[in-house]
Amino acid sequence: MARKFKMVNYDESLRQVVTLAECLPPNHLARFIVGVIALLDLSAIYAHYAPVGGEAFAPEVLLGLLFYGYATGIFSSRKIEQATYDSIPFRFIAGGLHPDHDTIANFRKTFLPQITELFVQVLVVAHELGYLNLGNISLDGTKVRADASKHHAVSYGRLLELEQQLRAEVAELLALGEQADQRQLPPGLNLETEIMFRQERLVNLAQAKTVLEARAQERYAAEQAAYAAKVRQREEKAQETGHPPRGRAPQPPTPGPREQDQYNFTDPDSRIMKNPTDAGFEQYYNAQAAVDQENLLIVGCSLSNHPNDTAEALPTVDTIPPEVGMPEAAALDNGYWSPETVQALAARGIEPYIATGREPHHRSWKEYFAQPLAQPAEDASPIVKMAYKLQTEAGQALYRLRKMTVEPVLGIVKEVLGFRQFSLRGLVAVAGEWCLVCLAFNLKRLHVLMAG
């Protein structure tokens, strides 16, 4: 007997009538996001709309599309627009409407400050529902690619060469224009156009030069502070041991721009940074997140164009809304270490647990069971006190959770959601988009917590 198969009549299949309620179960993420948006205060967004004009899409609709898009890895306004046609959750959120990609993109860019306020409101909702009782937090940062190509950048050394070359060409063209007989000029050469083109490039190079010199001054101030701290640390160690410390003495920093310092013309606020996955260099921003160790919600987020995390702890902690409380302790890796950060966190009532060096991989059993450090004296240096605190039972338990909290959260954002490049440009706009990413993650996480 021949095997029978269930076949589909696709002509009849196209005539099927289904409801969105059949396709979206009551606990679907799209329904959840719509429900949460209904709890938010959107008066600040509505206040930006003029009292007269054409019929606009309600902010609830556009926010729902953005929140669900970012929570499911769809960040492009064009793809969100297309999804309102061919994706059931997006059709439900849009209610059968189809905002075009320009409307979605303009809404996102216009209301980034208000979206930052909504990040706080979502945390307050989680707190009032009992899913966020702020205790200990973990901090970490990740490099996210800017919407800029490194090929549209110029180094400081090359900038000086181009500036000299363009000035010489402008002078040469001006000299040609002063000649009485210009009939011998090459065919198609328009002196006015060529001179104007080079003068515009000189203006752009002058702007880039000013920015690079200002950045160099900022870097020099930071390096000078780090140098002074290293010198002070060596002096303290010499006093403790009674002999000069081993190793080379720290060298004072050199002021001024370096030849390899780069300026990007596509997104000038982005910086060239080392790719964390390989040895290459790309245009990046430094995105930060503070994560509650109990429920893995992002309670604070910030963004900068600094290549390292030394000065990123305080700006991130200060974004934690007071409505959800103040963390009791914070775990940070050695990239955040500085005595100033320790003091500032303690002044805010947060007990810091910051690694004082890289934790070695594949430690031997002797290292695992080595005798703990002796309790330091009252006048011991901050790094000695911190090293001891991290070896206590409480310190080890709290710091160990850092790898199981903030690192997985950032991994989910980049690997599961696929957020690896910003859609916007400029430090302010990019910081707002990072807050939107964190808000969308929190909605997805809160949805999981409530379903459990």
N, C-alpha and C positions, 0 to 999 in steps of 0.2 A: 504494500500500500504506500502510495506517495505521501511524503510529509506535507502537512498543511501549514500555511503561514498566514498570520494576520496581516492584511494589507491595508493601506490607507488610500482613500479616494481624496486626492488633494483639492479637487474642485469643490467637493462637499466640505472638506476641512476648512477652506477659506470662508465658508458661510456659517461656521460655528459662531454662536453668540455666547460669550462668557462675560462675567462681571469681574471688576477688579477685586471685589471682596473674595471671590473664589481663588484668585491668584495670590493675594497678599494675606497671609494668616494674621490673626489679631496681634501677635507679638513680633511682626515684621519690623525691621529697622526703619523703613520709610514711615510707617504709622507712628512709631515711637518719636521720630524727629519732628513730625508734624505736631504731635501732642506736646512736646517740650517747647516748641516755638510758641504755642498758644499760651504758655505760662510766662513768657518773657515780656518785659516792658519795652515796646518798640516806639515809644513816643518820641525819642530823640531822632529816630529815622524819619517818622512821619512829619516832624517839624521842618525837615528840609524841603518838603514838597510845597510848591506854590499852591495857593487856594484855587487858582483857575488853571485851565489847560486841558489837554486831551486826557482820555481815560488811561491811567497808568497801571502797570502790574502791581499788585499789592506786595509790600515788602515781605510778608509771610511766604509768598510763593517763591520769590527770588532767593530768600534766605534758605528755604527748604531745599531748593535745587543745589545751592552752593554747599550747604552742610552735608547733604546726602552724597553729592559728588565727591567732596573731599574725603568723606568717611569711607567711600568705596573705591578710591583710587582714580577718580575722573576729575582732573583739574582744569582741563581746557574748556573754555566757554563754548567753543564750536562743538565739542563732543557732548557737552551738557545739552546744548540746543538739539542735537541729533537724538539724544537719548529721550527727549520729551516725545519723540515720535515712535521709537522702536524699543523702549524699555518700560516695562509695566510699572516699576516703582516710581520712575520719573514722571510717567503719565499721571499716576495717582497724585503726586506732589503738585504737579502743574495743573491738575484738574482739567486736562484736555486742552489747556492753553499751550502756546509754543513761543515763549520769548526768544527773540533772536540773540545771537552770540554777542552782538554789540551791546544790547541791553544788559545782558548778564555781566559782561566785562566792565561796563561803565558803573553798574551798581556795586560790584565788588570793589572797584578802585575808589569810588566816591565815599563809600560808607565803611572803610577800613577802621577809622577811629571808633565808630559805633559798634562794629563787630568785636573790637577789643573789649568794649564794655559788656557785650553779650557773653564773652568768655567768663567774665566774673559772675554774671547772672546764672550761667549754667552750673558753675561751682556752688553757688548759693543754693540752687535747687537740689543738687546732690547732697549738700550739707543738711538742708531741711528735711530731706527724705531719709536721712540717717545713713547714707552711703559714704559720707566723707566726714570723718572725725580726725582732724589733722593732728598727727603726732610727729613721727620722724620722717624726714625727707631725704632723698638722694638727688644729687645734681650731676649733670654731665652735659657735654656739648657734642655737636656733630657738624661736619662741614657739608653744606648744601650748595650745589652748583648755582651760580648766578646766571641770569639770562644774558650772557655776554660771552663773546669768543675771545680767547687769549690772542688770536691773530689780529684783533682790532685794538691792540695795545702797543705802547711804545715805552722803551726803557729810558731812564734819565740820560744815560750815556748816548743812546741813539738820538734822543731829543735834542741834545746840544749839537750833534752833527747836522741834523736836519735843519735846525734853526740857522746855523751858519750857512748851509748850502742854499736855503731859500732866500736869505738876505742877499747873497751874492747874485742869485738869479734875478731878483727884483731889481737890483742895481743895474744889471746888464740889460734887462728889458727897458728900464727907464732911459738908459743911455741910447738904445736903439730908437726910442721914440723921439728923442731930441734931435736926431739926425734930420737934415733938411730933405734928403732923398730916401724915402722908405720903399722905393720900388724894388729894391733888391732883397726884401724880406722873403722868407720861405712862404710858398703858397699856403693859404689857410691860416696863417698866424695872425691872431687878433691880439694886439699888444694889451689893450685894456682888459680883455677877458683873462689873459694869462697872468697879468700883474694882480688883478683882483683875486684870482684863485690862490695865488701864493700868499698874498696878504691875509686872506682868511685862514689859511693853514698856519701862518705865524701867530695869529690871534689864538687859535685853538692850542697851539704848542705853548704859548705863554700861559694860558690857563692851566694846562697840564703841569707846567713847570712850577707854578705857584702852589698847586695842590701837593706835588711831590715834596717841595721844600717844607711845607707846613707839616706833612706827615713825618718827614725826617726829624723835625724839631720835636714832635710828639714822641717819636720813638727814642730820641736821644734822652728826653726827660725820664722815660720809663727805664731805659738801660742805665742811666746814671743812678736812679734809685736802687735798681737791682745790684749794681756794682757796689754801692755803699753798704747794702745789706750783706753782701758776701764778705766785704772787708771787715765789717763788724762781727760777723760770725767767726771768721778766722781769728780775730783778736780775742773773742770770748773763749775759743777753743785753746788758744795759746795760754791764756790765763788759767784754764782748768788743768791743762796737762803740764805746764811749766816749760814747754819747748815749742818751737815753731811748727805749725801743721805741715804735713806732707803735701806734695803736689805743687803745681805752679800757682803763683799768686794771681788773682783775677786782674785782667787788664782793663783799664778805663775805656769807656766807649768813645768812638770817634764821631764828632758832630757832622751834620750836613748830609745831603742825599748821597746814595750809593749808585754806581753806574747801573746796577741791575734792578733798581727800584722801578716799578712799572705803573703806568696809568692806562686805564681802559676807556676808550672813547664811547663804547656802547653803553656801559654802566659804570660811570666813574667812581661810584661808591664801593663797588666790589673790589676785592683784593686778590692778587695772585697768591695761592696757597698750595701747599703740598697735598696731592691726592692721597687720602688715607688708605686707598686700596692698592696703589702702586707707587712707583717713584716719580711719576709725572707731576706737573704743576698745572692748575686750572684756576679760573676765576670763581671764587667761592665767597660765601658768607658763613659766619660762625653762629649757628643756632643753638640756644641753650634751653634746657628744660629742668624744672624741679618737680619730682614725682613723689607722691605720698607712698611710703613703703608698705602700707597696709592694703590699699585698694588699687594702686597703680594709676590713679588719676593724675594728670598734669596740673599742678596747682600754681605754677609760675612759669613764665616763659619770657625770654628776651633774645635779642639778636644784635650782633655787631659785625664789624669788618676787621676785628683783631685776629691775627693768625693763631694766638694761643689763648688759654683760658684763665690766665693769671688774674685778670681784673674783671672776670665775668660773674663771680659768685654773688656779689652784693647787688648788682642790677637785677639779677634773676630772682633773688630772695625778695627784693623790694616790690616785685610784681605780684606776690602772693596777696590776695585780697584780705584785709583784716576781718571781713565778715565771716570767714571760715576759720579764723584763729591764727595763732602763730606757732610754727613748728617748734618742737622741744629740742631736737637735735638734727644735724645735717651731716651726711656722709659724702665726701668729695675725694676724687683721686688726686695724685700728686701734682697734676697740672694746675691746680688752684692754690697750691701752697704759697703762702707768704704770711709773715707775722701780722701784717696789717689786716689781712682777711680774717685771721683768727680773732683779733681784737674786735673788729667791726661786727662779726657774727655774735660774739659773746655780748657785745654792747646791746644787741637787739634781743637778747634773751635766748639765743640759739646756741646750744652746745656743739661746737664744731669737731668733727672727726675727719681730718684731712691727712691723706698719706704723705709721708715726708720723702718718699722715694719710690721707684718702680718696684712692684712686687715680683720677685723672680718666679719664673715658671719651672715646674718639675723639681721642686725642692726635695732634698734628700730627707730621710727619716731623722737624721741628726738635727737638721734645721727645723723640722716640725716640732721636735721635742726638746729644743734648746731651752736653757734656763731663761726665764723672762728677765727683762731689764730691771735693775734696781730702781726703786722710787727716787726720782730726781730731787735735788735740793730746791729750796724755795727760789734761789737766785739762778737756777739753771736756765739755759736759753730756751726760747719757745719751741724750737725744733726738737730738743731733747724731751721736753715735757709732752709734746704731741706724740713722739715715738713711744713713750711709755704708756700714754693713754690708749693708744691703738692696740697695745698688747694686753690690756686688761680684758677680763671676760666680757664686760659690757661693750667695750670698744670693738672687740673682734666680732661680736654678734651683730652689732649695728653696721659696721663697715662691710661685713660679708654680704649683707642684704643689698648693697649698692649694685653689685653685678646681677642681682636677681630682680631688680626693680627698674631703675632708669635705663640701663643698657638694653633690656628687652623692649622697653617702650620705644626707644629711638630706633631699634631694629625693626619693630613692627611698622613704624612710620615710613621707613625707607624701603623695606623689603616686601612687606605685605601690602601696604597702601601704594607703594611705589613712588613716594614723593622724593625725587632726587634733584629737581631743578625748580627754581622759582619761575613763575609766569610774569611777575612784575619786576620793575627796575627802580633803583634808588633805595637808600637805606630805610627811609620812613615807610615806603610802600611794601618793601620786602619784609620788614618787621611786622607789619599788619598782616601780611599773608601767612607768616609763620604762626601768628596768633590764631588765624583761621584754621590752620592745620591742627594745632593743639586743641582747639575747640571741637573740631570734627572728631578727633581721636577720643576726647572725653565723652562725646555723645555715644560713640560706639562702645566705649568701655562701660559707661553707665547703663547702656542697654543690656550688656552682658551681666552686669552685677544685679540688675533688677530681675532678669530672667532666671538667675540662679537662686 
